[in-house]
Amino acid sequence: MAKNPNTRLENRHSQYLAKSGFGKSQTLLRRSSISPGDRVVLWDNNDDHEADARCGTLSEFFRTLADAERSGKAYRVAYNGDAAPHLFEQWAHGVWSILDGNRITRAVIEEYSDCCRGPGLLDYKKDAYHRRLWTQGRKYGLILDVTSQRPQLISKDSLGNAGIIWAGHMDTSAAERIGKEIDIPWRDIMACKVGEFYRKDLQRTEKIKVFDPR
């Protein structure tokens, strides 16, 4: 189980939210500051990220992760099997088990809306470990980096516990919800072009051109 809590660790949980094709995964790759020496676990059903090992089942993922942990070296272990909230809860349990407040663990989650039962609060009984990653993971060295093209469906707990939100072009219902979270008019969010995002952290919100798609 998670060990060595360190309440001084900064909240660097980040969400990258935009309609498909508008650069959320590219922004994650460019701005997440994940380095080659990090311990990285991935929920990556479409193989969008580099990995040392890709596991199509959770049992394979848990075995591979345990081996990587024992090695004492940096690693990138990805689960690329089926996506559903109950499967993500099991994945989250496995991630929780390796957390250590003395070491940073990066967790990359692609299309996070597939992991949520709805936009409300996470169910304490059904999603206990999923919820812990957001509410307690920080003090055990966890940094979450998640993407979603349907942010109107992601959990309220995740939005409330994200230290950084990147919001790019999205549909009206999504823009309305996220606009309220980052205090930006939803029409301004919808006006973002490919590679443009509003970035909100604990201090301010600013518009950034992350990359030029040309």
N, C-alpha and C positions, 0 to 999 in steps of 0.2 A: 504494500500500500504506500501511498504518498508519504514522504518523510522529510524531516528537517525544515519545518516552516520558517520562512523569512519574510516578515511583514514589511521590510524595507524595500522589497523588490517593486519596481515600477510596473504599472499596468500598461502593457504594450499590446494587448489583444486588439486585433484590427479586423475590420470588415471591408470588403471590396464589393460594391454593389452597383450593378449596371446591367442593362439589357445585353443579350448575347451579341458579340461582335463589336462592342464598344470599349474593350480594353481592360476589363477588370483583372483577368489573369496576368496580362502583361504588366499591369500596374503592381500587382503583388510581386512579380518576379523582380521588378525594378526598384521597388520601394520597401520591401519587407526586411531588408538587411540580413537575410539568411546567408550564412557563410559556409564554405566547404567543411569547416571544422565542427559544425553543429550536429547535435543529435536531432534528427528530423523524422517524424511519423506523418504519414499522409493518408488521407481519405480521398482517393483519386480515381474515381470510377471510369474516367475517360482517358487515363494515362497522359494528363496534361503536363506532368512534371517529371524531371529526372529522378530515378530511384536506383539504389543498389539491388533491391529485391522487390518484386511485385507479387502480391499474394491474392489469389482469387477466392480464398475462403478465409474466414476469421480464424479458424484453428491453425491454418498455415501462417497467418499473420502473427498470431501470438507466439508460435514456436520461433519464427524468424526474429521477432522482436526480442525474445528472451536470449537468443544466441547473440544478437547484436549488442545487447546490454552486457553480457558476460565478456565480450571482447574488449570492452573498455575504450573502444575507438569511436570515431565519428561514424554516423550511418544515416541512410535515408531508406526507410522501410515503408512501403506503400501497400494499402489494401485497395484492390481494384475490382472487387466482386459486386454483388447486388447492393443496391442502396435502398434503405427503408429505416424509419425511426427506431424500430426494435433492434435492428442490426447495428445502427450507430451507437445505441446504448451499450451494447456489448463491446464495441470498439473503444468507446470512451472508458469503460471499466478497465480494459487492458492498458490504455494510456495512463489512467490514474495510477495504476499499480507501479509504474516506473518513475513517477515524478519525485524529484529530490530538490529541495530548496537550495542546495549547494551547487546545483548544475542547471543550466538552462536546457529546456526541451522545447523544440519548435513543433507545432502541429499545424499542418496545412489541410484545410477541408474545402474541397471543391463542391460547388452547388449545394450549399448548406441547407437550402429549403427542403431538399429531399430527406434531410435528417430530422426535420421538425414535424410534430403532429399538428401544428397550427400556430397562429401568430400570438397566442396568449403566453402566459407563464408556463414554464416547463413543469410537468407533473412530477411531484416529489417521489411518488412511488414508481411510476413507469420510467422516469428519466433521471433517476438519482445521480448517476455518474455523469451523464450529459450536463446536468445542472451544476455539478461540482466543478467541472472544467471551467465554466464561466465564473462561478461565484467564489471559488477557492483556489483554482489552479495557479493564479498569479503568485501566491506566497510559497508555492512549491516549485517555482522556476518555469512554469508553463507560459508560452506565448502562442496564442491562437491567431492564425491568419486564415480567414474564411471568405469565400466568394459566394455570390448568389445573383442570379438573373431574375429571381422572384422574391425580392425582399419584403413584399407585403405578406409573405407566408412564414417568415422566420420568427423565432421565438422572441418575446419581449425581454426575457432574461438576457439574451445575447446582446440585444441593442443597448440595454441598460448597463451592461458590464464591459462593453467595448471601449477601450481607451481612445481608439482612433476609428473614424468612419470615413471611407472614401465613397462618394456618391457620384456616379456618372449618369449618362442618359438612361432613362427607364420609362415605362408606361405610366399612365396617369395615376392609377391606384397605388402603384409602388412609390411614385414621386410624392404623392400626397402624404403617405405614411412617413417616408424618410425625411421629407421636408420639415415635418414637425419635430423630428428628432434632432436635426442639425440647424434648425431655425433659418432655413432658406426657402423662399417661395418655390412651390412645386413646378411652376412654369420655367423657372431658371434652371432647375435640375433637368427638365425635359429638353432644354435648349443646348445641353452639353453635346459637343461633337466627340468623335472617336478620340480617345486619349486625353479628354478633359474631365476633371473631377473636382468636386468640392471636397476638401479635406477638413474634417473636424477633429480636434483633439480636446483636451481638457481646458485649454486656454482660449482657442479661437477657431474660426472657420474661414478658410480662404480657398479661392479657385486656383487650380494649378493645371497647367498643360504638361502632363507627364511625358507624353511622346507624340511625335508627328507620324501618322500612319503612312505617309507617302515615302 
